[in-house]
Amino acid sequence: MIESVKNILSSFVPMKLITNNCNPILLYHSLGNYSKFAENIDHVGLEILETQLKNIQKYWKFVSIDEYVNTKNKKGLASLTIDDGYKNVIDDALKVFENLDTPFTIFINSSTIDGKIFWRDKVRYLIENDLVQKFINSSALFTKNHSERFYFITKDPKFNSIQVEKDIDKFLLKENLEINLSHKICFDNKEYFIEHPLVSYGNHTASHYVLSSLSPQEQYHEIIECKKFINRLNINKSNVFSMPFGGNQSFNRDTLSILNDLNYKYILKSTNNLNTPTLSNQINRFMPKTGKLEQTMKKLYLKKIIKR
């Protein structure tokens, strides 16, 4: 009932009000005509992507995220960011961005280049193969109460992500189980780091752990390793940092202090909110789900107004 009322109210929000007061900072992950995530929030097809970009371009001008944060007058600006480094962004979606002259920044996890399996894929493996309870029974970290919401519990800052992964690896070794990914979907070689006027690359840490779950030393290692990797490449580099998971609980004061020491003045969050042109160094992003982007932004703007 409340949601239906919000939908009705949002339809009366004029787009001019949003364009005058907000900057859409888009967040994508997998982009292409086919993906194992086709039914997942993390995947957007190319036809919908093109519709969304054209929709934004009716009201805003796309600039790179670095140009956005460094521009004083942000009115009329939008930016497009992509997390995790899925191969289909370069293989499939690049042509859409080229056709619409849209700059974008890919925030990568450098450990996948070394062939490391993404630790969240290990969590998904346990879930998909009904191994969660068996794993929990052998785990020193988790209890049976954690089995029902296991996917979300494993990224709770109370549990050190590195220890979670080590615990899973220990279980897989004990059970003689091997995760065999039939196709790696994230960047696994340097050919995906291209010199292109529309493309830049940024730091999303080495392994995409929940930074607030780690010690300061572990956080520093995660951030600096990815920074060093990117600095070695002859590509357009971003000085903005994309926070893994992107929620307010996924980082802490230690994270912000380390990022400041490493000259990252702006961070990207994943809060499903429109950004406002304020002086804040924490940038809100939202994930477009459908081609009806105007309605989505009206709902997000209404949510922002109601919270005030």
Secondary structure as a PSIPRED ss2 file (coil, helix, strand):
# PSIPRED VFORMAT (PSIPRED V4.0)

   1 M C   1.000  0.000  0.000
   2 I H   0.000  1.000  0.000
   3 E H   0.000  1.000  0.000
   4 S H   0.000  1.000  0.000
   5 V H   0.000  1.000  0.000
   6 K H   0.000  1.000  0.000
   7 N H   0.000  1.000  0.000
   8 I H   0.000  1.000  0.000
   9 L H   0.000  1.000  0.000
  10 S H   0.000  1.000  0.000
  11 S C   1.000  0.000  0.000
  12 F C   1.000  0.000  0.000
  13 V C   1.000  0.000  0.000
  14 P C   1.000  0.000  0.000
  15 M H   0.000  1.000  0.000
  16 K H   0.000  1.000  0.000
  17 L H   0.000  1.000  0.000
  18 I H   0.000  1.000  0.000
  19 T H   0.000  1.000  0.000
  20 N H   0.000  1.000  0.000
  21 N H   0.000  1.000  0.000
  22 C C   1.000  0.000  0.000
  23 N E   0.000  0.000  1.000
  24 P C   1.000  0.000  0.000
  25 I E   0.000  0.000  1.000
  26 L E   0.000  0.000  1.000
  27 L E   0.000  0.000  1.000
  28 Y E   0.000  0.000  1.000
  29 H C   1.000  0.000  0.000
  30 S E   0.000  0.000  1.000
  31 L E   0.000  0.000  1.000
  32 G C   1.000  0.000  0.000
  33 N C   1.000  0.000  0.000
  34 Y C   1.000  0.000  0.000
  35 S C   1.000  0.000  0.000
  36 K C   1.000  0.000  0.000
  37 F C   1.000  0.000  0.000
  38 A C   1.000  0.000  0.000
  39 E C   1.000  0.000  0.000
  40 N C   1.000  0.000  0.000
  41 I C   1.000  0.000  0.000
  42 D C   1.000  0.000  0.000
  43 H E   0.000  0.000  1.000
  44 V E   0.000  0.000  1.000
  45 G C   1.000  0.000  0.000
  46 L H   0.000  1.000  0.000
  47 E H   0.000  1.000  0.000
  48 I H   0.000  1.000  0.000
  49 L H   0.000  1.000  0.000
  50 E H   0.000  1.000  0.000
  51 T H   0.000  1.000  0.000
  52 Q H   0.000  1.000  0.000
  53 L H   0.000  1.000  0.000
  54 K H   0.000  1.000  0.000
  55 N H   0.000  1.000  0.000
  56 I H   0.000  1.000  0.000
  57 Q H   0.000  1.000  0.000
  58 K C   1.000  0.000  0.000
  59 Y C   1.000  0.000  0.000
  60 W C   1.000  0.000  0.000
  61 K E   0.000  0.000  1.000
  62 F E   0.000  0.000  1.000
  63 V C   1.000  0.000  0.000
  64 S C   1.000  0.000  0.000
  65 I H   0.000  1.000  0.000
  66 D H   0.000  1.000  0.000
  67 E H   0.000  1.000  0.000
  68 Y H   0.000  1.000  0.000
  69 V H   0.000  1.000  0.000
  70 N H   0.000  1.000  0.000
  71 T C   1.000  0.000  0.000
  72 K C   1.000  0.000  0.000
  73 N C   1.000  0.000  0.000
  74 K C   1.000  0.000  0.000
  75 K C   1.000  0.000  0.000
  76 G C   1.000  0.000  0.000
  77 L E   0.000  0.000  1.000
  78 A E   0.000  0.000  1.000
  79 S E   0.000  0.000  1.000
  80 L E   0.000  0.000  1.000
  81 T E   0.000  0.000  1.000
  82 I E   0.000  0.000  1.000
  83 D E   0.000  0.000  1.000
  84 D C   1.000  0.000  0.000
  85 G C   1.000  0.000  0.000
  86 Y E   0.000  0.000  1.000
  87 K H   0.000  1.000  0.000
  88 N H   0.000  1.000  0.000
  89 V H   0.000  1.000  0.000
  90 I H   0.000  1.000  0.000
  91 D H   0.000  1.000  0.000
  92 D H   0.000  1.000  0.000
  93 A H   0.000  1.000  0.000
  94 L H   0.000  1.000  0.000
  95 K H   0.000  1.000  0.000
  96 V H   0.000  1.000  0.000
  97 F H   0.000  1.000  0.000
  98 E H   0.000  1.000  0.000
  99 N H   0.000  1.000  0.000
 100 L C   1.000  0.000  0.000
 101 D C   1.000  0.000  0.000
 102 T C   1.000  0.000  0.000
 103 P C   1.000  0.000  0.000
 104 F E   0.000  0.000  1.000
 105 T E   0.000  0.000  1.000
 106 I E   0.000  0.000  1.000
 107 F E   0.000  0.000  1.000
 108 I E   0.000  0.000  1.000
 109 N C   1.000  0.000  0.000
 110 S H   0.000  1.000  0.000
 111 S H   0.000  1.000  0.000
 112 T H   0.000  1.000  0.000
 113 I H   0.000  1.000  0.000
 114 D H   0.000  1.000  0.000
 115 G C   1.000  0.000  0.000
 116 K C   1.000  0.000  0.000
 117 I C   1.000  0.000  0.000
 118 F C   1.000  0.000  0.000
 119 W H   0.000  1.000  0.000
 120 R H   0.000  1.000  0.000
 121 D H   0.000  1.000  0.000
 122 K H   0.000  1.000  0.000
 123 V H   0.000  1.000  0.000
 124 R H   0.000  1.000  0.000
 125 Y H   0.000  1.000  0.000
 126 L H   0.000  1.000  0.000
 127 I H   0.000  1.000  0.000
 128 E H   0.000  1.000  0.000
 129 N C   1.000  0.000  0.000
 130 D C   1.000  0.000  0.000
 131 L C   1.000  0.000  0.000
 132 V H   0.000  1.000  0.000
 133 Q H   0.000  1.000  0.000
 134 K H   0.000  1.000  0.000
 135 F H   0.000  1.000  0.000
 136 I H   0.000  1.000  0.000
 137 N H   0.000  1.000  0.000
 138 S H   0.000  1.000  0.000
 139 S C   1.000  0.000  0.000
 140 A C   1.000  0.000  0.000
 141 L C   1.000  0.000  0.000
 142 F C   1.000  0.000  0.000
 143 T C   1.000  0.000  0.000
 144 K H   0.000  1.000  0.000
 145 N H   0.000  1.000  0.000
 146 H H   0.000  1.000  0.000
 147 S C   1.000  0.000  0.000
 148 E C   1.000  0.000  0.000
 149 R C   1.000  0.000  0.000
 150 F H   0.000  1.000  0.000
 151 Y H   0.000  1.000  0.000
 152 F H   0.000  1.000  0.000
 153 I H   0.000  1.000  0.000
 154 T C   1.000  0.000  0.000
 155 K C   1.000  0.000  0.000
 156 D C   1.000  0.000  0.000
 157 P C   1.000  0.000  0.000
 158 K C   1.000  0.000  0.000
 159 F C   1.000  0.000  0.000
 160 N C   1.000  0.000  0.000
 161 S H   0.000  1.000  0.000
 162 I H   0.000  1.000  0.000
 163 Q H   0.000  1.000  0.000
 164 V H   0.000  1.000  0.000
 165 E H   0.000  1.000  0.000
 166 K H   0.000  1.000  0.000
 167 D H   0.000  1.000  0.000
 168 I H   0.000  1.000  0.000
 169 D H   0.000  1.000  0.000
 170 K H   0.000  1.000  0.000
 171 F H   0.000  1.000  0.000
 172 L H   0.000  1.000  0.000
 173 L H   0.000  1.000  0.000
 174 K H   0.000  1.000  0.000
 175 E C   1.000  0.000  0.000
 176 N C   1.000  0.000  0.000
 177 L C   1.000  0.000  0.000
 178 E C   1.000  0.000  0.000
 179 I C   1.000  0.000  0.000
 180 N C   1.000  0.000  0.000
 181 L C   1.000  0.000  0.000
 182 S C   1.000  0.000  0.000
 183 H C   1.000  0.000  0.000
 184 K C   1.000  0.000  0.000
 185 I C   1.000  0.000  0.000
 186 C E   0.000  0.000  1.000
 187 F C   1.000  0.000  0.000
 188 D C   1.000  0.000  0.000
 189 N C   1.000  0.000  0.000
 190 K H   0.000  1.000  0.000
 191 E H   0.000  1.000  0.000
 192 Y H   0.000  1.000  0.000
 193 F C   1.000  0.000  0.000
 194 I C   1.000  0.000  0.000
 195 E C   1.000  0.000  0.000
 196 H C   1.000  0.000  0.000
 197 P C   1.000  0.000  0.000
 198 L C   1.000  0.000  0.000
 199 V E   0.000  0.000  1.000
 200 S E   0.000  0.000  1.000
 201 Y E   0.000  0.000  1.000
 202 G E   0.000  0.000  1.000
 203 N E   0.000  0.000  1.000
 204 H C   1.000  0.000  0.000
 205 T C   1.000  0.000  0.000
 206 A C   1.000  0.000  0.000
 207 S C   1.000  0.000  0.000
 208 H C   1.000  0.000  0.000
 209 Y C   1.000  0.000  0.000
 210 V C   1.000  0.000  0.000
 211 L H   0.000  1.000  0.000
 212 S H   0.000  1.000  0.000
 213 S H   0.000  1.000  0.000
 214 L C   1.000  0.000  0.000
 215 S C   1.000  0.000  0.000
 216 P H   0.000  1.000  0.000
 217 Q H   0.000  1.000  0.000
 218 E H   0.000  1.000  0.000
 219 Q H   0.000  1.000  0.000
 220 Y H   0.000  1.000  0.000
 221 H H   0.000  1.000  0.000
 222 E H   0.000  1.000  0.000
 223 I H   0.000  1.000  0.000
 224 I H   0.000  1.000  0.000
 225 E H   0.000  1.000  0.000
 226 C H   0.000  1.000  0.000
 227 K H   0.000  1.000  0.000
 228 K H   0.000  1.000  0.000
 229 F H   0.000  1.000  0.000
 230 I H   0.000  1.000  0.000
 231 N H   0.000  1.000  0.000
 232 R C   1.000  0.000  0.000
 233 L C   1.000  0.000  0.000
 234 N C   1.000  0.000  0.000
 235 I C   1.000  0.000  0.000
 236 N C   1.000  0.000  0.000
 237 K E   0.000  0.000  1.000
 238 S E   0.000  0.000  1.000
 239 N E   0.000  0.000  1.000
 240 V E   0.000  0.000  1.000
 241 F E   0.000  0.000  1.000
 242 S E   0.000  0.000  1.000
 243 M C   1.000  0.000  0.000
 244 P C   1.000  0.000  0.000
 245 F C   1.000  0.000  0.000
 246 G C   1.000  0.000  0.000
 247 G C   1.000  0.000  0.000
 248 N C   1.000  0.000  0.000
 249 Q C   1.000  0.000  0.000
 250 S C   1.000  0.000  0.000
 251 F C   1.000  0.000  0.000
 252 N C   1.000  0.000  0.000
 253 R H   0.000  1.000  0.000
 254 D H   0.000  1.000  0.000
 255 T H   0.000  1.000  0.000
 256 L H   0.000  1.000  0.000
 257 S H   0.000  1.000  0.000
 258 I H   0.000  1.000  0.000
 259 L H   0.000  1.000  0.000
 260 N H   0.000  1.000  0.000
 261 D H   0.000  1.000  0.000
 262 L C   1.000  0.000  0.000
 263 N C   1.000  0.000  0.000
 264 Y C   1.000  0.000  0.000
 265 K C   1.000  0.000  0.000
 266 Y E   0.000  0.000  1.000
 267 I E   0.000  0.000  1.000
 268 L E   0.000  0.000  1.000
 269 K C   1.000  0.000  0.000
 270 S C   1.000  0.000  0.000
 271 T C   1.000  0.000  0.000
 272 N C   1.000  0.000  0.000
 273 N C   1.000  0.000  0.000
 274 L C   1.000  0.000  0.000
 275 N E   0.000  0.000  1.000
 276 T C   1.000  0.000  0.000
 277 P C   1.000  0.000  0.000
 278 T C   1.000  0.000  0.000
 279 L C   1.000  0.000  0.000
 280 S C   1.000  0.000  0.000
 281 N C   1.000  0.000  0.000
 282 Q E   0.000  0.000  1.000
 283 I E   0.000  0.000  1.000
 284 N C   1.000  0.000  0.000
 285 R C   1.000  0.000  0.000
 286 F E   0.000  0.000  1.000
 287 M C   1.000  0.000  0.000
 288 P C   1.000  0.000  0.000
 289 K C   1.000  0.000  0.000
 290 T C   1.000  0.000  0.000
 291 G C   1.000  0.000  0.000
 292 K C   1.000  0.000  0.000
 293 L H   0.000  1.000  0.000
 294 E H   0.000  1.000  0.000
 295 Q H   0.000  1.000  0.000
 296 T H   0.000  1.000  0.000
 297 M H   0.000  1.000  0.000
 298 K H   0.000  1.000  0.000
 299 K H   0.000  1.000  0.000
 300 L H   0.000  1.000  0.000
 301 Y H   0.000  1.000  0.000
 302 L H   0.000  1.000  0.000
 303 K H   0.000  1.000  0.000
 304 K H   0.000  1.000  0.000
 305 I H   0.000  1.000  0.000
 306 I H   0.000  1.000  0.000
 307 K H   0.000  1.000  0.000
 308 R C   1.000  0.000  0.000
